[in-house]
Amino acid sequence: MADISKELVKDLREKSGAGMGDCLKALQETGGNMEKAMEVLRQRGIASADKRGARTAKEGLVYAYIHGGGKVGTMVEINCETDFVARTKEFEDLCKEVAMQVAAMAPRYLKREEVPAEIVAKEKEIYKIQMADQKKPANVVEKIIEGKLEKFYKDNCLMEQSYIKDDTKTIDIVVKEAIGKIGENIVVKRFTRFALGESI
């Protein structure tokens, strides 16, 4: 087992927010590799988040964020299990990060299940037209269309978007990491975004 310095453990703790024991174990398992240890902690946070997913989240915050001197404004409702957690800095910070994401990336939907069937059908039709002049077998065209549709979801669904501060994570992962740290189920319920001069 690798000999891990206290400084390395402390550094990982500060970066991850995980407990000292968890950080030491992750570093020992990965031979002192900081990036791999962070990934181990992230996976464990997500695993514990999945267990908490069945618990009811009825408390939380409606958080408002204004950007660009009043040019863009967003509101998000994020739920947790207790009023105590809703009043913590960690929870408020998560709400702010999600609200900033909405301001920056202008998602149209919360998750892919909320995209209306007619929108999905319209997107597929557009992709088919784009592929019409390419002499490819039907099964290849279908795979390309599915790939384009996946990109549509990643661009337009908040929970699947790449996090603006770390594109190795999605917003779904950011929320699950927060669940792992905070220890309660957290649900992004809804959002809205206003930009000056844009029609609703």
Contacts in CASP RR format, 6 or more apart in sequence:
PFRMAT RR
TARGET T0000
AUTHOR 0000-0000-0000
METHOD contacts of the structure
MODEL  1
MADISKELVKDLREKSGAGMGDCLKALQETGGNMEKAMEVLRQRGIASAD
KRGARTAKEGLVYAYIHGGGKVGTMVEINCETDFVARTKEFEDLCKEVAM
QVAAMAPRYLKREEVPAEIVAKEKEIYKIQMADQKKPANVVEKIIEGKLE
KFYKDNCLMEQSYIKDDTKTIDIVVKEAIGKIGENIVVKRFTRFALGESI
1 28 0 8 1.000
2 27 0 8 1.000
2 28 0 8 1.000
2 31 0 8 1.000
2 32 0 8 1.000
4 24 0 8 1.000
4 27 0 8 1.000
4 28 0 8 1.000
4 31 0 8 1.000
4 32 0 8 1.000
8 27 0 8 1.000
8 32 0 8 1.000
8 34 0 8 1.000
9 20 0 8 1.000
9 21 0 8 1.000
9 23 0 8 1.000
9 24 0 8 1.000
9 27 0 8 1.000
10 20 0 8 1.000
11 34 0 8 1.000
12 18 0 8 1.000
12 23 0 8 1.000
12 26 0 8 1.000
12 27 0 8 1.000
12 34 0 8 1.000
12 37 0 8 1.000
12 38 0 8 1.000
12 41 0 8 1.000
13 19 0 8 1.000
13 20 0 8 1.000
13 23 0 8 1.000
15 34 0 8 1.000
15 38 0 8 1.000
16 23 0 8 1.000
16 38 0 8 1.000
16 41 0 8 1.000
16 42 0 8 1.000
17 181 0 8 1.000
18 26 0 8 1.000
18 41 0 8 1.000
18 181 0 8 1.000
22 41 0 8 1.000
22 44 0 8 1.000
23 37 0 8 1.000
23 41 0 8 1.000
26 37 0 8 1.000
26 38 0 8 1.000
26 40 0 8 1.000
26 41 0 8 1.000
26 44 0 8 1.000
27 33 0 8 1.000
27 34 0 8 1.000
27 37 0 8 1.000
29 37 0 8 1.000
29 40 0 8 1.000
30 36 0 8 1.000
30 37 0 8 1.000
30 40 0 8 1.000
42 173 0 8 1.000
42 177 0 8 1.000
45 176 0 8 1.000
45 177 0 8 1.000
45 179 0 8 1.000
45 180 0 8 1.000
45 181 0 8 1.000
46 173 0 8 1.000
46 176 0 8 1.000
46 177 0 8 1.000
46 180 0 8 1.000
48 179 0 8 1.000
48 180 0 8 1.000
48 183 0 8 1.000
49 175 0 8 1.000
49 176 0 8 1.000
49 177 0 8 1.000
49 179 0 8 1.000
49 180 0 8 1.000
50 176 0 8 1.000
52 179 0 8 1.000
52 180 0 8 1.000
52 183 0 8 1.000
52 184 0 8 1.000
52 185 0 8 1.000
53 179 0 8 1.000
53 185 0 8 1.000
54 185 0 8 1.000
55 81 0 8 1.000
55 184 0 8 1.000
55 185 0 8 1.000
56 81 0 8 1.000
56 185 0 8 1.000
57 79 0 8 1.000
57 80 0 8 1.000
57 81 0 8 1.000
57 184 0 8 1.000
57 185 0 8 1.000
57 186 0 8 1.000
57 187 0 8 1.000
58 79 0 8 1.000
58 81 0 8 1.000
59 79 0 8 1.000
59 80 0 8 1.000
59 81 0 8 1.000
59 82 0 8 1.000
59 83 0 8 1.000
59 85 0 8 1.000
59 86 0 8 1.000
60 77 0 8 1.000
60 78 0 8 1.000
60 79 0 8 1.000
60 80 0 8 1.000
60 83 0 8 1.000
60 85 0 8 1.000
60 86 0 8 1.000
60 91 0 8 1.000
61 77 0 8 1.000
61 78 0 8 1.000
61 86 0 8 1.000
61 91 0 8 1.000
61 92 0 8 1.000
61 95 0 8 1.000
62 75 0 8 1.000
62 76 0 8 1.000
62 77 0 8 1.000
63 75 0 8 1.000
63 76 0 8 1.000
63 77 0 8 1.000
63 78 0 8 1.000
63 92 0 8 1.000
63 95 0 8 1.000
63 96 0 8 1.000
63 98 0 8 1.000
63 99 0 8 1.000
64 73 0 8 1.000
64 74 0 8 1.000
64 75 0 8 1.000
64 99 0 8 1.000
65 73 0 8 1.000
65 74 0 8 1.000
65 75 0 8 1.000
65 76 0 8 1.000
65 96 0 8 1.000
65 99 0 8 1.000
65 100 0 8 1.000
65 102 0 8 1.000
65 103 0 8 1.000
66 72 0 8 1.000
66 73 0 8 1.000
67 73 0 8 1.000
67 74 0 8 1.000
67 100 0 8 1.000
67 103 0 8 1.000
67 104 0 8 1.000
70 196 0 8 1.000
71 195 0 8 1.000
71 196 0 8 1.000
72 103 0 8 1.000
72 193 0 8 1.000
72 194 0 8 1.000
72 195 0 8 1.000
72 196 0 8 1.000
73 103 0 8 1.000
73 193 0 8 1.000
73 194 0 8 1.000
73 195 0 8 1.000
74 99 0 8 1.000
74 100 0 8 1.000
74 102 0 8 1.000
74 103 0 8 1.000
74 191 0 8 1.000
74 192 0 8 1.000
74 193 0 8 1.000
74 194 0 8 1.000
75 99 0 8 1.000
75 191 0 8 1.000
75 192 0 8 1.000
76 95 0 8 1.000
76 98 0 8 1.000
76 99 0 8 1.000
76 102 0 8 1.000
76 188 0 8 1.000
76 190 0 8 1.000
76 191 0 8 1.000
77 188 0 8 1.000
77 189 0 8 1.000
77 190 0 8 1.000
77 191 0 8 1.000
78 91 0 8 1.000
78 94 0 8 1.000
78 95 0 8 1.000
78 98 0 8 1.000
78 186 0 8 1.000
78 187 0 8 1.000
78 188 0 8 1.000
78 189 0 8 1.000
79 186 0 8 1.000
79 187 0 8 1.000
79 189 0 8 1.000
80 86 0 8 1.000
80 91 0 8 1.000
80 182 0 8 1.000
80 184 0 8 1.000
80 185 0 8 1.000
80 186 0 8 1.000
80 187 0 8 1.000
81 184 0 8 1.000
81 185 0 8 1.000
82 184 0 8 1.000
85 91 0 8 1.000
85 182 0 8 1.000
85 183 0 8 1.000
85 184 0 8 1.000
88 182 0 8 1.000
90 178 0 8 1.000
90 181 0 8 1.000
90 182 0 8 1.000
91 178 0 8 1.000
91 182 0 8 1.000
91 186 0 8 1.000
94 174 0 8 1.000
94 175 0 8 1.000
94 178 0 8 1.000
94 186 0 8 1.000
97 163 0 8 1.000
97 165 0 8 1.000
97 174 0 8 1.000
98 158 0 8 1.000
98 171 0 8 1.000
98 174 0 8 1.000
98 175 0 8 1.000
98 188 0 8 1.000
98 191 0 8 1.000
99 191 0 8 1.000
100 164 0 8 1.000
101 107 0 8 1.000
101 158 0 8 1.000
101 161 0 8 1.000
101 163 0 8 1.000
101 164 0 8 1.000
101 171 0 8 1.000
102 158 0 8 1.000
102 191 0 8 1.000
102 193 0 8 1.000
103 193 0 8 1.000
104 164 0 8 1.000
105 158 0 8 1.000
105 161 0 8 1.000
105 164 0 8 1.000
106 193 0 8 1.000
106 195 0 8 1.000
107 156 0 8 1.000
107 157 0 8 1.000
107 158 0 8 1.000
107 161 0 8 1.000
107 191 0 8 1.000
108 115 0 8 1.000
108 156 0 8 1.000
108 157 0 8 1.000
109 115 0 8 1.000
109 156 0 8 1.000
109 157 0 8 1.000
109 158 0 8 1.000
110 157 0 8 1.000
110 158 0 8 1.000
110 159 0 8 1.000
110 188 0 8 1.000
110 190 0 8 1.000
110 191 0 8 1.000
111 157 0 8 1.000
111 158 0 8 1.000
111 159 0 8 1.000
111 160 0 8 1.000
112 153 0 8 1.000
112 157 0 8 1.000
112 160 0 8 1.000
114 157 0 8 1.000
115 153 0 8 1.000
115 156 0 8 1.000
115 157 0 8 1.000
120 149 0 8 1.000
123 148 0 8 1.000
123 149 0 8 1.000
123 152 0 8 1.000
124 145 0 8 1.000
124 149 0 8 1.000
127 144 0 8 1.000
127 145 0 8 1.000
127 148 0 8 1.000
127 149 0 8 1.000
128 141 0 8 1.000
128 145 0 8 1.000
131 141 0 8 1.000
131 144 0 8 1.000
131 145 0 8 1.000
134 141 0 8 1.000
136 144 0 8 1.000
153 160 0 8 1.000
154 160 0 8 1.000
154 161 0 8 1.000
154 162 0 8 1.000
154 170 0 8 1.000
155 161 0 8 1.000
158 171 0 8 1.000
158 188 0 8 1.000
158 191 0 8 1.000
159 170 0 8 1.000
159 171 0 8 1.000
159 172 0 8 1.000
159 175 0 8 1.000
159 188 0 8 1.000
160 170 0 8 1.000
160 171 0 8 1.000
160 172 0 8 1.000
161 170 0 8 1.000
161 171 0 8 1.000
162 169 0 8 1.000
162 170 0 8 1.000
163 169 0 8 1.000
163 170 0 8 1.000
163 171 0 8 1.000
163 173 0 8 1.000
163 174 0 8 1.000
169 177 0 8 1.000
171 188 0 8 1.000
175 186 0 8 1.000
175 188 0 8 1.000
178 186 0 8 1.000
179 185 0 8 1.000
179 186 0 8 1.000
END
